[in-house]
Amino acid sequence: MAKNQQAATPKSQVLTTGDKALIFLSFIPIVNSIALFHMNNRTLNKKWKRNAWIFLFMNIVFFITFFITDFAAEVNYVNVPDEPIGKPDSTLVVAPDVPTYGNEPNVYDYIPEAEAGDILNGKFKDDSRYAEYKAAHDKWEEEEEAYKKSDQYKKDYAEYEKEYKEYEKKQAEYDKAVAEYESTSEYKAYKEADDKNDRIQSIVAGISAGLFMAWVIVNPVAFCYVVSQKRKYEYLLRQDGKKDAAMSRLAGNGFAQQAAPQTFTQPQPQQAPPANYGQPQGYAQPQPQQQMNFTQPAPQQQYQQPPVQQAAPQGALDINSATEDEIAALPGLTIIDARRAVAYRNENGGFANTDAFFEAISAKPHIMVKIQPMITASAPQPKPTNEPSGSGRRMIDL
């Protein structure tokens, strides 16, 4: 009873480990809604229940529609015809290379690509492989300068200019062929359908990206909301604990029961025999004084027959003798449920059976199934009534 009579419940006894874990992990999708459902289950706050359904609905809708639209962005919404045949081949027009002296040394021929970045940034410039590459490149630059001053370079460059003019001529012919190809009606129909399909796919892809961003944002918002309600949650739990403590104090002081009013009954007076009954003729009997008798039946002490108890499972917890901490340690129960059970037990003298225990704490069906094999109820102590005991009748002489 000492715990029930505390003015306020300490913070450490208000939030359970499950409460703290749900609040901490509420940034995870779906978990934030579970946290609000759990808070509503303990305090019956309809606002939290409503917001839990809102966050759950938004998570599911955004997540599903994102995948649907992401898949839909690859679908062809317009019947795009095949591209017309006869398109000029651009691979037939190739520009000639400028004449150079051999192939320029490549750093990756000396150093693996994974390590070349650090070496080129100056971290390993003293590496022998880099020195080897640098020497080969410097030698190639010297040979390149000597080649450009030679007569061979002039011949090669003249040949390059001739090839380049041929290239320009082929490029002009190619551009003309492409213009003629794109001016055909078949290509215009194909291009119009393809562009329209691309626009629709872009719109769907934008919707998909927006839904994904909304799904990403809604969870931090839900997390901030759950954390902001933590203080109110603790306050409501403490208020619930105060109510249970007050009910326990009333039950302990005997104010939970009211004495039944006593009923007085007045018996009907019996008719007296004639005054001269059984006397000789002429005898005058003195007139007796008239008396009225009021009798009250003595109240009898009532006892309740204890119910027949079934055999308790081995190691089961006796709910008629368990402490608050032992009851709260049962799976699915809290310290508030334990206080309600102890208050009921103190008020009624014990639990007649486990069903009375579940009714006292308003246990949910899945909790009842889980802890039913773990508890038992011993025979409760009969609670004597407050009526006075005695036997016989009391006569009031008027």
One Martini backbone bead per residue (centre of mass of N, CA, C, O) as a GRO file, in nm:
protein
  398
    1MET     BB    1   0.052   0.066  -0.011
    2ALA     BB    2   0.285   0.267  -0.027
    3LYS     BB    3   0.292   0.304  -0.334
    4ASN     BB    4  -0.012   0.398  -0.369
    5GLN     BB    5   0.047   0.665  -0.165
    6GLN     BB    6   0.183   0.822  -0.361
    7ALA     BB    7   0.181   1.130  -0.511
    8ALA     BB    8   0.405   1.030  -0.722
    9THR     BB    9   0.545   0.899  -0.997
   10PRO     BB   10   0.824   0.809  -1.101
   11LYS     BB   11   0.987   0.824  -1.395
   12SER     BB   12   1.110   0.529  -1.397
   13GLN     BB   13   0.793   0.411  -1.370
   14VAL     BB   14   0.654   0.515  -1.635
   15LEU     BB   15   0.869   0.425  -1.841
   16THR     BB   16   0.931   0.180  -2.035
   17THR     BB   17   1.135   0.011  -2.240
   18GLY     BB   18   0.934   0.009  -2.478
   19ASP     BB   19   0.879   0.311  -2.486
   20LYS     BB   20   1.170   0.408  -2.541
   21ALA     BB   21   1.216   0.246  -2.801
   22LEU     BB   22   0.981   0.365  -2.971
   23ILE     BB   23   1.073   0.661  -2.954
   24PHE     BB   24   1.365   0.620  -3.071
   25LEU     BB   25   1.239   0.448  -3.343
   26SER     BB   26   1.027   0.661  -3.489
   27PHE     BB   27   1.191   0.708  -3.770
   28ILE     BB   28   1.070   0.455  -3.856
   29PRO     BB   29   0.878   0.306  -4.050
   30ILE     BB   30   0.570   0.236  -3.870
   31VAL     BB   31   0.688   0.274  -3.578
   32ASN     BB   32   0.551   0.547  -3.519
   33SER     BB   33   0.264   0.428  -3.510
   34ILE     BB   34   0.312   0.220  -3.286
   35ALA     BB   35   0.378   0.428  -3.067
   36LEU     BB   36   0.098   0.571  -3.069
   37PHE     BB   37  -0.073   0.320  -3.008
   38HIS     BB   38   0.061   0.263  -2.733
   39MET     BB   39  -0.005   0.533  -2.597
   40ASN     BB   40  -0.315   0.500  -2.629
   41ASN     BB   41  -0.341   0.228  -2.469
   42ARG     BB   42  -0.248   0.367  -2.185
   43THR     BB   43  -0.432   0.665  -2.213
   44LEU     BB   44  -0.664   0.725  -2.419
   45ASN     BB   45  -0.567   0.902  -2.684
   46LYS     BB   46  -0.726   1.000  -2.969
   47LYS     BB   47  -0.512   1.174  -3.112
   48TRP     BB   48  -0.294   0.954  -3.140
   49LYS     BB   49  -0.464   0.754  -3.301
   50ARG     BB   50  -0.518   0.936  -3.543
   51ASN     BB   51  -0.214   0.995  -3.617
   52ALA     BB   52  -0.135   0.702  -3.660
   53TRP     BB   53  -0.317   0.656  -3.907
   54ILE     BB   54  -0.194   0.878  -4.081
   55PHE     BB   55   0.102   0.776  -4.092
   56LEU     BB   56   0.035   0.495  -4.200
   57PHE     BB   57  -0.105   0.583  -4.461
   58MET     BB   58   0.130   0.749  -4.579
   59ASN     BB   59   0.340   0.526  -4.591
   60ILE     BB   60   0.186   0.328  -4.774
   61VAL     BB   61   0.113   0.512  -5.012
   62PHE     BB   62   0.396   0.620  -5.085
   63PHE     BB   63   0.536   0.347  -5.124
   64ILE     BB   64   0.352   0.224  -5.344
   65THR     BB   65   0.338   0.462  -5.552
   66PHE     BB   66   0.637   0.475  -5.608
   67PHE     BB   67   0.666   0.195  -5.744
   68ILE     BB   68   0.453   0.235  -5.959
   69THR     BB   69   0.573   0.493  -6.095
   70ASP     BB   70   0.854   0.377  -6.151
   71PHE     BB   71   0.745   0.163  -6.349
   72ALA     BB   72   0.568   0.360  -6.530
   73ALA     BB   73   0.815   0.524  -6.658
   74GLU     BB   74   0.874   0.265  -6.872
   75VAL     BB   75   0.618   0.309  -7.016
   76ASN     BB   76   0.426   0.306  -7.307
   77TYR     BB   77   0.169   0.551  -7.389
   78VAL     BB   78   0.254   0.532  -7.690
   79ASN     BB   79   0.229   0.436  -8.022
   80VAL     BB   80   0.535   0.366  -8.136
   81PRO     BB   81   0.688   0.360  -8.412
   82ASP     BB   82   0.906   0.264  -8.618
   83GLU     BB   83   1.188   0.343  -8.748
   84PRO     BB   84   1.277   0.444  -9.032
   85ILE     BB   85   1.427   0.354  -9.300
   86GLY     BB   86   1.736   0.509  -9.426
   87LYS     BB   87   1.938   0.598  -9.229
   88PRO     BB   88   2.218   0.744  -9.200
   89ASP     BB   89   2.558   0.655  -9.154
   90SER     BB   90   2.789   0.791  -8.928
   91THR     BB   91   3.038   0.580  -8.942
   92LEU     BB   92   3.137   0.672  -9.242
   93VAL     BB   93   3.222   0.941  -9.084
   94VAL     BB   94   3.572   1.011  -9.047
   95ALA     BB   95   3.812   1.166  -8.887
   96PRO     BB   96   4.125   1.247  -8.907
   97ASP     BB   97   4.446   1.226  -8.788
   98VAL     BB   98   4.691   1.378  -8.639
   99PRO     BB   99   5.011   1.394  -8.675
  100THR     BB  100   5.242   1.176  -8.495
  101TYR     BB  101   5.486   1.045  -8.267
  102GLY     BB  102   5.343   0.806  -8.206
  103ASN     BB  103   5.275   0.707  -7.877
  104GLU     BB  104   5.164   0.825  -7.595
  105PRO     BB  105   5.233   0.790  -7.284
  106ASN     BB  106   5.079   0.606  -7.020
  107VAL     BB  107   5.032   0.592  -6.681
  108TYR     BB  108   4.872   0.309  -6.680
  109ASP     BB  109   5.126   0.144  -6.790
  110TYR     BB  110   5.274   0.179  -6.487
  111ILE     BB  111   5.003   0.240  -6.321
  112PRO     BB  112   4.752   0.174  -6.146
  113GLU     BB  113   4.448   0.327  -6.131
  114ALA     BB  114   4.410   0.317  -5.812
  115GLU     BB  115   4.707   0.476  -5.770
  116ALA     BB  116   4.735   0.727  -5.962
  117GLY     BB  117   4.593   0.957  -5.807
  118ASP     BB  118   4.797   0.991  -5.572
  119ILE     BB  119   5.047   1.039  -5.749
  120LEU     BB  120   4.939   1.290  -5.912
  121ASN     BB  121   4.888   1.455  -5.626
  122GLY     BB  122   5.187   1.408  -5.470
  123LYS     BB  123   5.216   1.162  -5.258
  124PHE     BB  124   5.407   0.964  -5.482
  125LYS     BB  125   5.649   1.098  -5.652
  126ASP     BB  126   5.884   0.885  -5.546
  127ASP     BB  127   5.799   0.676  -5.729
  128SER     BB  128   5.938   0.461  -5.959
  129ARG     BB  129   5.703   0.443  -6.164
  130TYR     BB  130   5.680   0.750  -6.211
  131ALA     BB  131   5.968   0.792  -6.312
  132GLU     BB  132   5.941   0.610  -6.559
  133TYR     BB  133   5.711   0.767  -6.692
  134LYS     BB  134   5.848   1.046  -6.708
  135ALA     BB  135   6.085   0.961  -6.890
  136ALA     BB  136   5.912   0.859  -7.133
  137HIS     BB  137   5.763   1.132  -7.182
  138ASP     BB  138   6.007   1.313  -7.231
  139LYS     BB  139   6.115   1.156  -7.474
  140TRP     BB  140   5.864   1.192  -7.654
  141GLU     BB  141   5.869   1.506  -7.668
  142GLU     BB  142   6.140   1.525  -7.812
  143GLU     BB  143   6.056   1.354  -8.063
  144GLU     BB  144   5.817   1.537  -8.142
  145GLU     BB  145   5.980   1.794  -8.203
  146ALA     BB  146   6.163   1.663  -8.421
  147TYR     BB  147   5.932   1.573  -8.613
  148LYS     BB  148   5.807   1.866  -8.676
  149LYS     BB  149   6.100   1.947  -8.823
  150SER     BB  150   6.053   1.751  -9.037
  151ASP     BB  151   5.974   1.631  -9.359
  152GLN     BB  152   5.773   1.409  -9.278
  153TYR     BB  153   5.566   1.592  -9.146
  154LYS     BB  154   5.488   1.750  -9.401
  155LYS     BB  155   5.376   1.506  -9.555
  156ASP     BB  156   5.170   1.414  -9.343
  157TYR     BB  157   5.012   1.684  -9.335
  158ALA     BB  158   4.923   1.691  -9.630
  159GLU     BB  159   4.761   1.426  -9.612
  160TYR     BB  160   4.570   1.526  -9.392
  161GLU     BB  161   4.438   1.757  -9.552
  162LYS     BB  162   4.319   1.577  -9.771
  163GLU     BB  163   4.145   1.400  -9.579
  164TYR     BB  164   3.982   1.635  -9.459
  165LYS     BB  165   3.837   1.722  -9.716
  166GLU     BB  166   3.690   1.453  -9.755
  167TYR     BB  167   3.540   1.468  -9.489
  168GLU     BB  168   3.375   1.728  -9.544
  169LYS     BB  169   3.227   1.613  -9.788
  170LYS     BB  170   3.090   1.374  -9.638
  171GLN     BB  171   2.946   1.547  -9.423
  172ALA     BB  172   2.765   1.704  -9.619
  173GLU     BB  173   2.621   1.456  -9.736
  174TYR     BB  174   2.507   1.356  -9.468
  175ASP     BB  175   2.338   1.604  -9.388
  176LYS     BB  176   2.155   1.591  -9.639
  177ALA     BB  177   2.040   1.305  -9.586
  178VAL     BB  178   1.915   1.368  -9.310
  179ALA     BB  179   1.720   1.591  -9.403
  180GLU     BB  180   1.560   1.409  -9.598
  181TYR     BB  181   1.473   1.198  -9.385
  182GLU     BB  182   1.326   1.404  -9.179
  183SER     BB  183   1.106   1.503  -9.411
  184THR     BB  184   0.946   1.268  -9.377
  185SER     BB  185   0.641   1.143  -9.268
  186GLU     BB  186   0.736   0.896  -9.106
  187TYR     BB  187   0.935   1.047  -8.919
  188LYS     BB  188   0.737   1.255  -8.802
  189ALA     BB  189   0.548   1.049  -8.664
  190TYR     BB  190   0.762   0.919  -8.491
  191LYS     BB  191   0.866   1.176  -8.339
  192GLU     BB  192   0.595   1.262  -8.211
  193ALA     BB  193   0.543   1.002  -8.047
  194ASP     BB  194   0.811   0.999  -7.889
  195ASP     BB  195   0.783   1.276  -7.751
  196LYS     BB  196   0.517   1.219  -7.601
  197ASN     BB  197   0.621   0.979  -7.436
  198ASP     BB  198   0.848   1.134  -7.293
  199ARG     BB  199   0.668   1.336  -7.140
  200ILE     BB  200   0.504   1.132  -6.974
  201GLN     BB  201   0.746   0.996  -6.837
  202SER     BB  202   0.844   1.256  -6.695
  203ILE     BB  203   0.594   1.303  -6.521
  204VAL     BB  204   0.596   1.030  -6.372
  205ALA     BB  205   0.882   1.064  -6.257
  206GLY     BB  206   0.813   1.317  -6.090
  207ILE     BB  207   0.599   1.185  -5.910
  208SER     BB  208   0.785   0.969  -5.793
  209ALA     BB  209   0.985   1.166  -5.660
  210GLY     BB  210   0.774   1.310  -5.479
  211LEU     BB  211   0.685   1.057  -5.318
  212PHE     BB  212   0.961   0.991  -5.205
  213MET     BB  213   1.001   1.256  -5.050
  214ALA     BB  214   0.748   1.229  -4.875
  215TRP     BB  215   0.835   0.961  -4.742
  216VAL     BB  216   1.097   1.080  -4.618
  217ILE     BB  217   0.959   1.322  -4.451
  218VAL     BB  218   0.733   1.186  -4.269
  219ASN     BB  219   0.925   1.047  -4.056
  220PRO     BB  220   1.058   1.292  -3.917
  221VAL     BB  221   0.787   1.414  -3.835
  222ALA     BB  222   0.695   1.176  -3.659
  223PHE     BB  223   0.933   1.183  -3.465
  224CYS     BB  224   0.891   1.472  -3.357
  225TYR     BB  225   0.606   1.418  -3.248
  226VAL     BB  226   0.667   1.193  -3.046
  227VAL     BB  227   0.875   1.352  -2.878
  228SER     BB  228   0.678   1.595  -2.807
  229GLN     BB  229   0.477   1.375  -2.640
  230LYS     BB  230   0.637   1.267  -2.393
  231ARG     BB  231   0.553   1.456  -2.159
  232LYS     BB  232   0.249   1.400  -2.177
  233TYR     BB  233   0.270   1.097  -2.133
  234GLU     BB  234   0.388   1.110  -1.847
  235TYR     BB  235   0.158   1.273  -1.719
  236LEU     BB  236  -0.074   1.066  -1.771
  237LEU     BB  237   0.058   0.835  -1.611
  238ARG     BB  238   0.066   0.982  -1.338
  239GLN     BB  239  -0.238   1.032  -1.316
  240ASP     BB  240  -0.315   0.734  -1.316
  241GLY     BB  241  -0.155   0.666  -1.058
  242LYS     BB  242  -0.316   0.857  -0.868
  243LYS     BB  243  -0.592   0.722  -0.901
  244ASP     BB  244  -0.507   0.445  -0.795
  245ALA     BB  245  -0.414   0.544  -0.517
  246ALA     BB  246  -0.685   0.662  -0.426
  247MET     BB  247  -0.849   0.397  -0.447
  248SER     BB  248  -0.673   0.241  -0.243
  249ARG     BB  249  -0.724   0.422   0.003
  250LEU     BB  250  -1.029   0.388   0.013
  251ALA     BB  251  -1.025   0.079   0.041
  252GLY     BB  252  -0.851   0.077   0.310
  253ASN     BB  253  -1.072   0.273   0.477
  254GLY     BB  254  -1.381   0.172   0.392
  255PHE     BB  255  -1.532   0.357   0.148
  256ALA     BB  256  -1.634   0.145  -0.074
  257GLN     BB  257  -1.854   0.078   0.136
  258GLN     BB  258  -2.199   0.031   0.214
  259ALA     BB  259  -2.435   0.019   0.438
  260ALA     BB  260  -2.704  -0.154   0.491
  261PRO     BB  261  -3.016  -0.102   0.550
  262GLN     BB  262  -3.238  -0.129   0.802
  263THR     BB  263  -3.520  -0.342   0.881
  264PHE     BB  264  -3.847  -0.280   1.001
  265THR     BB  265  -4.089  -0.490   1.168
  266GLN     BB  266  -4.445  -0.511   1.227
  267PRO     BB  267  -4.644  -0.698   1.399
  268GLN     BB  268  -4.943  -0.836   1.429
  269PRO     BB  269  -5.186  -0.830   1.646
  270GLN     BB  270  -5.346  -1.033   1.860
  271GLN     BB  271  -5.647  -1.162   1.950
  272ALA     BB  272  -5.813  -1.149   2.223
  273PRO     BB  273  -5.983  -1.309   2.452
  274PRO     BB  274  -6.222  -1.333   2.647
  275ALA     BB  275  -6.249  -1.229   2.967
  276ASN     BB  276  -6.452  -1.497   3.063
  277TYR     BB  277  -6.261  -1.717   2.982
  278GLY     BB  278  -6.285  -1.991   3.202
  279GLN     BB  279  -6.507  -1.863   3.392
  280PRO     BB  280  -6.723  -1.799   3.602
  281GLN     BB  281  -7.021  -1.684   3.655
  282GLY     BB  282  -6.969  -1.340   3.746
  283TYR     BB  283  -6.680  -1.293   3.676
  284ALA     BB  284  -6.437  -1.032   3.722
  285GLN     BB  285  -6.191  -0.916   3.517
  286PRO     BB  286  -5.923  -0.750   3.495
  287GLN     BB  287  -5.795  -0.502   3.309
  288PRO     BB  288  -5.549  -0.511   3.090
  289GLN     BB  289  -5.271  -0.390   2.969
  290GLN     BB  290  -5.179  -0.253   2.673
  291GLN     BB  291  -4.954  -0.414   2.438
  292MET     BB  292  -4.666  -0.353   2.223
  293ASN     BB  293  -4.485  -0.551   1.992
  294PHE     BB  294  -4.147  -0.505   1.880
  295THR     BB  295  -3.966  -0.670   1.630
  296GLN     BB  296  -3.616  -0.762   1.551
  297PRO     BB  297  -3.422  -0.913   1.344
  298ALA     BB  298  -3.131  -1.054   1.354
  299PRO     BB  299  -2.850  -1.023   1.206
  300GLN     BB  300  -2.670  -1.215   0.982
  301GLN     BB  301  -2.385  -1.356   0.907
  302GLN     BB  302  -2.212  -1.352   0.604
  303TYR     BB  303  -2.108  -1.616   0.376
  304GLN     BB  304  -1.885  -1.723   0.137
  305GLN     BB  305  -1.839  -1.963  -0.088
  306PRO     BB  306  -1.571  -2.098  -0.189
  307PRO     BB  307  -1.430  -2.172  -0.467
  308VAL     BB  308  -1.330  -2.406  -0.674
  309GLN     BB  309  -1.004  -2.507  -0.720
  310GLN     BB  310  -0.764  -2.549  -0.932
  311ALA     BB  311  -0.490  -2.677  -1.030
  312ALA     BB  312  -0.181  -2.555  -1.012
  313PRO     BB  313   0.069  -2.469  -1.179
  314GLN     BB  314   0.389  -2.506  -1.195
  315GLY     BB  315   0.507  -2.190  -1.095
  316ALA     BB  316   0.271  -2.022  -1.033
  317LEU     BB  317   0.108  -1.719  -0.980
  318ASP     BB  318  -0.031  -1.577  -0.697
  319ILE     BB  319  -0.277  -1.326  -0.708
  320ASN     BB  320  -0.349  -1.327  -0.378
  321SER     BB  321  -0.008  -1.273  -0.298
  322ALA     BB  322   0.105  -1.082  -0.487
  323THR     BB  323   0.291  -0.835  -0.593
  324GLU     BB  324   0.329  -0.571  -0.793
  325ASP     BB  325   0.599  -0.659  -0.927
  326GLU     BB  326   0.505  -0.948  -1.004
  327ILE     BB  327   0.269  -0.859  -1.187
  328ALA     BB  328   0.435  -0.660  -1.375
  329ALA     BB  329   0.624  -0.907  -1.486
  330LEU     BB  330   0.420  -0.983  -1.667
  331PRO     BB  331   0.329  -1.028  -1.974
  332GLY     BB  332   0.188  -0.711  -2.077
  333LEU     BB  333   0.233  -0.572  -1.804
  334THR     BB  334   0.195  -0.311  -1.568
  335ILE     BB  335   0.200  -0.111  -1.293
  336ILE     BB  336  -0.094  -0.026  -1.333
  337ASP     BB  337  -0.218  -0.307  -1.341
  338ALA     BB  338  -0.114  -0.394  -1.060
  339ARG     BB  339  -0.272  -0.176  -0.897
  340ARG     BB  340  -0.552  -0.265  -0.978
  341ALA     BB  341  -0.533  -0.550  -0.861
  342VAL     BB  342  -0.471  -0.472  -0.563
  343ALA     BB  343  -0.722  -0.297  -0.518
  344TYR     BB  344  -0.926  -0.524  -0.567
  345ARG     BB  345  -0.816  -0.719  -0.350
  346ASN     BB  346  -0.860  -0.528  -0.104
  347GLU     BB  347  -1.172  -0.485  -0.152
  348ASN     BB  348  -1.258  -0.819  -0.202
  349GLY     BB  349  -1.034  -1.034  -0.075
  350GLY     BB  350  -0.999  -1.126  -0.378
  351PHE     BB  351  -0.979  -1.383  -0.619
  352ALA     BB  352  -1.182  -1.626  -0.741
  353ASN     BB  353  -1.037  -1.593  -1.027
  354THR     BB  354  -0.885  -1.523  -1.326
  355ASP     BB  355  -1.122  -1.366  -1.449
  356ALA     BB  356  -1.127  -1.143  -1.232
  357PHE     BB  357  -0.846  -1.037  -1.297
  358PHE     BB  358  -0.895  -0.957  -1.595
  359GLU     BB  359  -1.132  -0.761  -1.531
  360ALA     BB  360  -0.976  -0.561  -1.342
  361ILE     BB  361  -0.746  -0.492  -1.586
  362SER     BB  362  -0.851  -0.510  -1.879
  363ALA     BB  363  -0.774  -0.745  -2.054
  364LYS     BB  364  -0.657  -0.873  -2.334
  365PRO     BB  365  -0.676  -1.154  -2.515
  366HIS     BB  366  -0.364  -1.196  -2.569
  367ILE     BB  367  -0.287  -1.169  -2.267
  368MET     BB  368  -0.458  -1.399  -2.152
  369VAL     BB  369  -0.324  -1.629  -2.315
  370LYS     BB  370  -0.029  -1.581  -2.210
  371ILE     BB  371  -0.090  -1.576  -1.870
  372GLN     BB  372  -0.274  -1.816  -1.784
  373PRO     BB  373  -0.039  -2.040  -1.720
  374MET     BB  374   0.110  -1.829  -1.492
  375ILE     BB  375  -0.156  -1.840  -1.312
  376THR     BB  376  -0.324  -1.819  -0.985
  377ALA     BB  377  -0.608  -1.886  -0.748
  378SER     BB  378  -0.664  -1.869  -0.442
  379ALA     BB  379  -0.838  -1.876  -0.168
  380PRO     BB  380  -1.028  -1.644  -0.054
  381GLN     BB  381  -1.095  -1.427   0.191
  382PRO     BB  382  -1.346  -1.376   0.384
  383LYS     BB  383  -1.565  -1.097   0.404
  384PRO     BB  384  -1.681  -0.930   0.650
  385THR     BB  385  -1.939  -0.779   0.774
  386ASN     BB  386  -2.082  -0.475   0.934
  387GLU     BB  387  -2.279  -0.635   1.087
  388PRO     BB  388  -2.434  -0.716   1.358
  389SER     BB  389  -2.424  -0.953   1.607
  390GLY     BB  390  -2.675  -1.201   1.694
  391SER     BB  391  -2.954  -1.306   1.906
  392GLY     BB  392  -3.274  -1.277   1.889
  393ARG     BB  393  -3.493  -1.047   2.047
  394ARG     BB  394  -3.631  -0.720   2.055
  395MET     BB  395  -3.811  -0.537   2.298
  396ILE     BB  396  -4.068  -0.292   2.278
  397ASP     BB  397  -4.208  -0.087   2.530
  398LEU     BB  398  -4.510   0.112   2.515
   0.00000   0.00000   0.00000
